[in-house]
Amino acid sequence: MVLPRKGPSRVHFVFSIRHMQKQRNPQKKKHLLVKKLAKEGYTDIYSSEPSKFIYLGNAGFVCGVNPTYLQELFGKLDGFYKLHSFRHKSYAFVEFKTVEDGKRAYELYDSKLIQPPIYLIFARYLPEIEAAPKAIIPKGLSVIPEFVSPEIEEILLKFLNENEDKFVDMKNRSVLHFGYEFDYDSNSAFKKCDDIPSVFTQLIESMQPYFDTYYPDQVTVNRYRPGQSIPMHVDTHSAFEEPILSLSLQSSINLDYTHCANPTVSTEIPLPRRSLLVMKGESRYCWRHGIRPRASDIGADGELVPREERYSITFRKIRTKPCECPFIEYCDWNRNGITAIPSNNESAKQVEKTYVQQVYEDIAEHFSQTRHSKWNAVANFLNSLPDGSVVLDAGCGNGKYLTTNTDKFYMGFDTCHNLLKVANTKGEVMNGSLFEIPIKNSVCDAVICIAVIHHFSTVERRKAAIAEISRVLSPGGKALITVWSIDQKTDGEMSAYAKMRSNKEPTEMKQENNAKLMIHDGTDFTNCDMLVPWQRSRDGAQFFRYYHLFYKDELDKLVESFDDLTVTDSSYEQGNFIVIFQKN
């Protein structure tokens, strides 16, 4: 029999102990916070006497503290006047009506078990916080304030209230469709439903300048209660034309935007009440948008803006022909196989030409600047080779492993002309391909092939590359191959790539077609064959490189499929599988 647990759980107890340990010296923490404020220019803000202004350390939006929590914490106290939160700061300020009110709040909460630890400091005044950096506006996005008058809004709300019983409840909102019913499983809308009512058709007439050449035939009404949300998503390319328009009624909202290929590029776009959102071009096709589940937002002036019940009316045109948007990599439509996972040698050659060879030519200068450090496994392998060994770097890139060390002879080759220009300054190089290595049979004592074979897009081509490495190896010669792992955290070790992306929130972008190359969004790899973004530093241009991500032992089995090759070592380093093998 399992007896019921009495009192707090062990987990809660451990958390409380750790929390109290952090709170043992709050004065030291407060001293550091005052110094931090001084560095921002507020050298005289600290007050040793009670004040109606209280600084709240470790309570900013960037610390994960929801302003709603602070509002509830202090708003229930007598004399509370206003909370001042800042989207780009690690702190907030709370203002009371009188000094006595502030003193009571300080005594109530100072050094108490508030989760997370919030540090209270009296302030002499409320500082003028500099405005946040100018918000990133996705290209093609625009917001037209006061698009409808309060009178028109009232007419629209009356219609929606009269049709309240027709709304269908979903997990985080309620929906109502006209023209065509949206299918949330297939992300399409081809099933006819109630005609678009006249109250909306009149509204569409006023929107016509934003629709360019077509007339919308599908309307979705979303009703949000305070705190409700919608997951990050992209309106399916193949389902709808552009632009997409959405009218906000009855309450304002902050809409989140995150670039599909780079989660580090994100922003919040305020949508005021009665405003019209217009999404076209990049903002419509390349950015996810959604609403966070919270009861309030932070306005431009830093004040908390409570959410009220809100309606959004979205107007779209059903797409009846293949999508022809210029954002091919982001598109879910089969663009004549351009971004399909290769199924034969010809399609593989085309993918590798577009998403490997040409990309490296375009990014060579920037890529070379990022490739200097050498992997431990590769260095150990090279150091283990006997003096006088002939070493070939197959796919040498910028030549970082080439050396003038006289105890071994190093040479390399690559298909990228611009990288070879750099490598040529470091050692002996030549132009060549892993499918036709420009060297005679059995002349190399060792071969290294670093981060190359994962760019080949079929099993047959990956095996062909290994066969060529075997051909140039002398009997008893050894080779080392590295490839990216689909799991960047194998055996508890987090790769540098995974660490760089560890603070990015995963999104809900679905793969509509398993045969299509999906864009890696910077979080976890979800498919073996993906397009990984690269952003060039000098101009911000974006490129996509094809990768085949390997499962554990997949590379070992490829090598072992050759009768004359034997795997002698298999390891994992920095998100890569490393296999060493010997030619019999």
Salt bridges, closest charged atoms under 4 A:
GLU40 OE1 - LYS89 NZ 3.28
ASP44 OD2 - ARG124 NH1 3.42
GLU95 OE1 - HIS84 NE2 3.01
ASP101 OD1 - ARG104 NH2 2.32
ASP110 OD1 - LYS30 NZ 2.62
GLU146 OE1 - ARG274 NE 3.07
GLU153 OE2 - ARG273 NE 2.80
GLU153 OE1 - ARG274 NH1 3.08
GLU164 OE2 - ARG223 NH1 3.85
ASP212 OD2 - LYS280 NZ 3.50
ASP217 OD2 - LYS317 NZ 3.33
ASP235 OD1 - HIS233 NE2 3.59
ASP235 OD1 - HIS289 NE2 3.41
ASP235 OD2 - ARG316 NH1 2.53
GLU241 OE1 - ARG319 NH1 3.24
ASP256 OD2 - ARG292 NE 3.16
GLU268 OE1 - ARG87 NE 3.74
GLU268 OE1 - ARG294 NH2 3.03
ASP297 OD1 - ARG294 NE 2.90
ASP297 OD1 - ARG307 NH2 3.01
GLU303 OE2 - LYS82 NZ 3.26
GLU309 OE2 - ARG225 NH1 1.84
GLU346 OE2 - LYS349 NZ 4.00
GLU352 OE1 - ARG461 NH2 2.71
ASP407 OD2 - LYS408 NZ 3.60
GLU468 OE2 - ARG471 NE 2.70
ASP521 OD2 - ARG288 NH2 3.97
ASP529 OD1 - HIS548 ND1 3.21
ASP539 OD2 - ARG536 NH2 2.59
ASP539 OD2 - ARG538 NH1 3.74
GLU554 OE2 - HIS548 NE2 2.74
